[in-house]
Amino acid sequence: MRKSQGHKAWSYRNVCWRQYEEEVRSEMQRLEESSANLTDSVARSSGLDKNLKTFQPALTSVWNSLTTEQQDECRELAKKWNAEGPPKEDQRRY
């Protein structure tokens, strides 16, 4: 498997994000709401965007909630997209 020159390399986590974006965004929102009181002052003082603080934990949470079959599908899509490129709608995003 080789990366096409000038194209994004896809990992299973990138594919999970693309395939389950709605779930990841929902989990990000839940994490933001549950930690708003605890981290608002930290976020303001450090200048960190809330999305930066919640994206990886949300993606991990969604990944861990997937069935083995769904995880395998993400891994296989990553291999396929690295070899052939992603679908047109994902190519336009990057």
C-alpha positions as CSV (number, residue, x, y, z in Angstrom):
1,M,0.0,0.0,0.0
2,R,1.5,3.3,-1.0
3,K,0.3,6.8,-0.6
4,S,-0.4,8.7,-3.8
5,Q,1.8,11.7,-4.2
6,G,0.1,14.8,-2.9
7,H,-2.8,12.9,-1.2
8,K,-3.8,12.6,2.4
9,A,-2.8,9.3,4.1
10,W,-5.9,7.7,5.7
11,S,-5.7,6.0,9.1
12,Y,-8.6,3.9,10.6
13,R,-9.3,6.9,12.9
14,N,-9.6,9.3,9.9
15,V,-12.0,6.9,8.3
16,C,-13.9,6.5,11.6
17,W,-14.3,10.3,11.7
18,R,-15.6,10.4,8.1
19,Q,-17.9,7.5,8.5
20,Y,-19.3,8.4,11.9
21,E,-18.9,12.2,11.9
22,E,-22.4,12.7,13.3
23,E,-21.7,10.4,16.2
24,V,-18.3,12.0,16.9
25,R,-19.8,15.5,16.8
26,S,-22.6,14.4,19.2
27,E,-20.0,13.0,21.6
28,M,-18.0,16.2,21.3
29,Q,-21.0,18.2,22.3
30,R,-21.7,15.8,25.2
31,L,-18.1,16.1,26.4
32,E,-18.2,19.9,26.1
33,E,-21.4,20.2,28.1
34,S,-20.2,17.8,30.8
35,S,-16.9,19.5,31.3
36,A,-18.0,23.2,30.7
37,N,-18.0,24.2,34.3
38,L,-14.7,22.5,35.1
39,T,-12.7,23.6,32.1
40,D,-14.0,27.0,31.0
41,S,-11.5,28.9,33.0
42,V,-8.7,26.6,31.9
43,A,-9.7,26.9,28.2
44,R,-9.9,30.7,28.4
45,S,-6.6,31.1,30.2
46,S,-4.8,28.7,27.8
47,G,-6.5,29.9,24.7
48,L,-7.4,26.3,23.7
49,D,-10.4,25.8,21.4
50,K,-12.9,23.4,23.0
51,N,-13.0,21.4,19.8
52,L,-9.3,20.6,20.1
53,K,-9.9,19.4,23.6
54,T,-12.9,17.2,22.8
55,F,-12.2,15.8,19.4
56,Q,-9.7,13.0,20.2
57,P,-11.6,11.8,23.3
58,A,-14.9,11.9,21.3
59,L,-13.4,10.0,18.4
60,T,-11.9,7.4,20.8
61,S,-15.2,7.0,22.5
62,V,-17.0,6.4,19.2
63,W,-14.3,4.0,18.0
64,N,-14.6,2.0,21.2
65,S,-18.4,1.9,20.9
66,L,-18.2,0.4,17.4
67,T,-18.6,-3.3,16.8
68,T,-15.6,-5.4,15.7
69,E,-17.2,-5.5,12.2
70,Q,-17.5,-1.7,12.1
71,Q,-13.9,-1.3,13.2
72,D,-12.7,-3.8,10.6
73,E,-14.7,-1.9,8.0
74,C,-12.9,1.3,8.9
75,R,-9.5,-0.4,8.7
76,E,-10.3,-1.9,5.3
77,L,-11.6,1.4,4.0
78,A,-8.4,3.1,5.2
79,K,-6.4,0.6,3.1
80,K,-8.7,1.0,0.1
81,W,-8.7,4.8,0.3
82,N,-4.9,4.9,0.6
83,A,-4.6,2.7,-2.5
84,E,-7.4,4.1,-4.6
85,G,-8.4,7.4,-3.0
86,P,-11.5,8.2,-1.0
87,P,-14.9,8.8,-2.5
88,K,-15.5,12.1,-4.3
89,E,-17.3,13.8,-1.4
90,D,-14.2,13.2,0.8
91,Q,-11.8,14.2,-1.8
92,R,-13.4,17.6,-2.0
93,R,-13.0,18.1,1.8
94,Y,-9.2,17.8,1.7
